[in-house]
Amino acid sequence: MSRMNNPIQLTEAAKLEIRSTLEANKIPDTYGLRVGLRGGACSGSFLLGFDTATEHDQTYLIEGIKVLIDKRHLMYVIGVSVDFEEGANGSGYTVSAAEKLK
């Protein structure tokens, strides 16, 4: 586990949904929430999913939730916020990084 302060924020709704998903799907403790990038850093999109750690990852524990971030992606995800929203058109995770997109 890294000693760095948490590089990302998880909203209360996101934490509840992550814990619910882990429990409902009986996902083993060896898995964590992967936060990263898909594609290039400037034109890429955020990636979220459950995965196991590799030698390239930094592992963080955010209020009992294991978060995995590839060291090569870390500088691009610092400061992002992961939320879970439910609405008329469905539900899902959102990643916001307004300060990174300016």
C-alpha positions in Angstrom: 0.0 0.0 0.0 1.2 3.5 -0.8 1.9 6.1 1.9 0.8 8.9 -0.5 -2.5 10.6 0.4 -5.4 9.3 -1.6 -4.8 10.5 -5.1 -8.5 10.2 -6.0 -11.8 10.9 -4.3 -14.7 8.4 -4.0 -18.1 9.9 -3.3 -20.4 8.3 -0.7 -22.6 7.0 -3.5 -19.6 5.5 -5.3 -18.3 3.8 -2.2 -21.7 2.2 -1.4 -22.0 0.9 -5.0 -18.5 -0.4 -5.1 -19.0 -2.3 -1.8 -22.3 -3.6 -3.0 -20.9 -4.8 -6.3 -17.9 -6.5 -4.6 -20.3 -8.3 -2.2 -23.1 -9.2 -4.6 -20.6 -10.7 -7.1 -18.5 -12.4 -4.5 -15.4 -10.7 -5.9 -12.3 -11.9 -4.1 -10.2 -9.7 -1.8 -7.3 -10.0 -4.3 -9.3 -7.6 -6.6 -9.5 -3.8 -6.4 -11.0 -0.9 -8.2 -8.7 0.0 -11.1 -8.7 3.7 -12.0 -6.7 4.6 -15.1 -6.7 5.8 -18.7 -7.6 4.2 -21.9 -5.9 5.7 -24.9 -3.4 8.6 -24.8 -3.1 11.0 -21.9 -4.4 14.0 -23.7 -7.1 12.3 -25.8 -7.8 9.4 -23.5 -10.8 8.5 -21.4 -11.0 7.3 -17.9 -11.1 3.6 -17.1 -12.8 2.0 -14.2 -13.1 -1.7 -13.4 -12.2 -4.5 -11.0 -8.8 -6.0 -11.5 -5.9 -7.6 -9.7 -2.7 -5.7 -9.0 0.4 -5.9 -11.3 4.0 -4.8 -10.6 3.2 -1.5 -12.4 0.5 -0.5 -9.9 0.3 1.7 -6.8 -2.3 0.3 -4.4 -4.3 2.6 -2.1 -6.8 1.9 0.6 -9.6 4.4 0.5 -12.0 3.8 3.4 -11.6 0.0 3.1 -11.7 0.0 -0.7 -8.6 -1.2 -2.5 -7.8 1.2 -5.4 -5.3 0.2 -8.1 -3.6 2.8 -10.3 -0.9 2.1 -12.8 2.2 4.2 -12.0 2.2 5.5 -15.6 -1.4 6.8 -15.2 -1.0 8.3 -11.7 -0.1 11.8 -12.8 -3.2 11.9 -15.0 -5.7 10.7 -12.4 -4.6 12.6 -9.3 -7.5 14.8 -8.1 -10.3 13.0 -10.0 -13.6 12.2 -8.3 -15.5 9.0 -8.9 -19.2 9.1 -8.3 -22.2 6.8 -8.9 -25.4 8.4 -10.3 -28.8 6.9 -10.7 -31.3 8.7 -13.1 -34.2 8.2 -15.5 -31.8 7.1 -18.2 -30.0 4.5 -16.1 -27.2 4.4 -13.6 -23.5 4.3 -13.7 -20.2 5.6 -12.5 -18.9 9.0 -13.5 -15.4 10.4 -13.3 -14.9 14.1 -13.1 -11.7 16.0 -13.4 -12.7 19.5 -14.2 -9.4 21.0 -13.2 -7.6 18.5 -15.4 -9.6 19.2 -18.5 -9.0 23.0 -18.5 
